[in-house]
Amino acid sequence: MNLFQSRRIKWPLLIITWLFMLVLLILPIVLVFTQAFAAGWRHYFSVLGDLTTLHAINLSVAATVLSVGINLVLGLSAAWAIAFYDFPGKKLLNTLIDLPLSVSPVIVGLIFILIFGRTGWLQGLHWQVIFAPPAIFIVTIFVTFPFVARELIPFLIARGREEEQTAAFLGAHFWQILRQITLPAIKAPLGTGLVLATARALGEFGAVAVVSGNIPDKTLTLPLLVQNLYNDFKFTDAFAVATILLLTTFLIITLKRILIQPQKG
Amino acid sequence: MYLEINQIAKNFKQQTVLKEISFGVKAGSLTALLGPSGSGKTTLLRILAGLETPTTGDVAIDGQVINRVKPQDRGIGFVFQNYALFRYLTVYDNIAFGLRTQHWSEDKIKARVDQLLAVTGLTALAQRYPNQLSGGQKQRVAFVRAIAPNPKVLFLDEPFAALDTQIRQELRGWLKQVIHQMGITSIFVTHDHTEAIEIADEIVVMNDGRVEQIGTPADVYNQPASQFVAEFIGHSSLLESPQLAGYQLPTAPYQVQIRPEQVAIFKKNEPTALPTQTATVKHVTFCGALINVELDLNGQRLFATRQAQQAPLLIGETVQLTINRLVLFKDNVGHAQHLQPLQPVRRSYAL
């Protein structure tokens, strides 16, 4: 009997998977869009064009671009160091990289309040950090940091460092090796890490909520704005703003698929 | 010597991997580092290439000590066991890589790569990617890529280990020929003594972090310097203090190594003029051209070979045998001895 030709297994598995997708993914997405357009196109676009919304988009995009950019550099450095070098404390570093994923985002926010807040260690700083964009940027970088490194480390370790060593023997220097040998090879996991980091940065709620102070037109990111609108019983507006987040996510995933096609090799 | 290895030692934490190794390699020669796994041969190769730092000692190429020189600037080629081809570059670009880093003009690069591709029979594969090549082709590309920038020394780590038997056989001859044709000083690591004997000009036999013997394949095969070399290289029998007619043997204890091809078996009716021993046939194995025979010589196991067309041997049969040549070990120092009446003495055995 061939296990993989048995329809009695194949169809039930497919039905389970699709049911799951339908109930938990497709239905909510459809609902978001129907609610968003419940008061008509005009209302939808007036919500999107609202100054508060535009400001939230601006802040969310800034936090995302900044954290993903820093993530790219830090993640790549950490992955390269851990995968290619031996040094004392390597295991510890490897474990610490996972920490932001396992700590509750609310705790992350509180930690930074304790550091930068009025009674914190660094309260004497000249510029406002807490309840201002800098704190939002810091917590977003913190919670997204593991994504790129986590994707890259196992990939680089499994791949080995012999291509890099060979390139070095052939006279290539660090930047040539990175650009010509390593980056083309790690495109796929790097892309996945960046997509995950972007999605998390855009959608981060808990940590940002704690440090933002919830000041409209100043420290509201998109998820916080959705929450505020919802709390004010402006359901249609809340869903309209939510569609921005949804569409951005679709866009990023599509972009990744187009830019990073699985290569031969 | 072109490549000088001077008192190289390596410790990993508490463990001593290499114990003050010194030897030299002649320009243009092909040297094998041969030893069982754990003998330190790969560590030595990696130290020579600059992938590891020796605890003490130094390495010199052409009179220049290269310990502190980065791998990039040593001017060496290295072929990894799994080839490490750049998988996002074509065969052509793989080979051109080391020329581009040296800022050769594209015209010169094309001329050099095309010439190498032609010499090695890879021209048709120039635009392929590594995953479109067979194991043997990958091996050739890795080798050509390493020699393209004219390295001073070429290192190969177990170059044939990942190939199947037939291609391995074919590539051995090919590699030896190309290396000699181009005159590249090369060192390769292997655990396979037939491979070392077949292609190397010189073999460095390593065991437990030490060099056991350095010599030509014929030397190492025929004149093993220690019991380890005798046992590790080629098939042979080791006997403990045997009494053998026709040899001047010291007082016990001593050991004697005998190659199967040095034992001639005579059935009762087959005449021999030489001093003989009496032994019993224990096993007979048919192996095509030759028959492998296991004999019982006064309670010790002795292996011999016999031509397939000679009269068949029966298990349990009593036979006479002459041993043409043996290596005697006294206090682990080896001396080759020949059967006394044999003349003239053959200096070396044709491989």
Chai-1 contact restraints between the chains, C-beta under 6 A:
chainA,res_idxA,chainB,res_idxB,connection_type,confidence,min_distance_angstrom,max_distance_angstrom,comment,restraint_id
A,E162,B,F80,contact,1.0,0.0,6.0,A-B,restraint_1
A,E162,B,A84,contact,1.0,0.0,6.0,A-B,restraint_2
A,E163,B,A84,contact,1.0,0.0,6.0,A-B,restraint_3
A,E163,B,F86,contact,1.0,0.0,6.0,A-B,restraint_4
A,T166,B,A84,contact,1.0,0.0,6.0,A-B,restraint_5
A,A168,B,P71,contact,1.0,0.0,6.0,A-B,restraint_6
A,A168,B,Q72,contact,1.0,0.0,6.0,A-B,restraint_7
A,F169,B,P71,contact,1.0,0.0,6.0,A-B,restraint_8
A,F169,B,F78,contact,1.0,0.0,6.0,A-B,restraint_9
A,L170,B,F97,contact,1.0,0.0,6.0,A-B,restraint_10
A,L170,B,G98,contact,1.0,0.0,6.0,A-B,restraint_11
A,L170,B,T101,contact,1.0,0.0,6.0,A-B,restraint_12
A,G171,B,Q72,contact,1.0,0.0,6.0,A-B,restraint_13
A,G171,B,G98,contact,1.0,0.0,6.0,A-B,restraint_14
A,G171,B,T101,contact,1.0,0.0,6.0,A-B,restraint_15
A,G171,B,Q102,contact,1.0,0.0,6.0,A-B,restraint_16
A,A172,B,T101,contact,1.0,0.0,6.0,A-B,restraint_17
A,I181,B,F86,contact,1.0,0.0,6.0,A-B,restraint_18
A,P184,B,Y88,contact,1.0,0.0,6.0,A-B,restraint_19
A,K264,B,Y129,contact,1.0,0.0,6.0,A-B,restraint_20
A,G265,B,R87,contact,1.0,0.0,6.0,A-B,restraint_21
A,G265,B,N131,contact,1.0,0.0,6.0,A-B,restraint_22
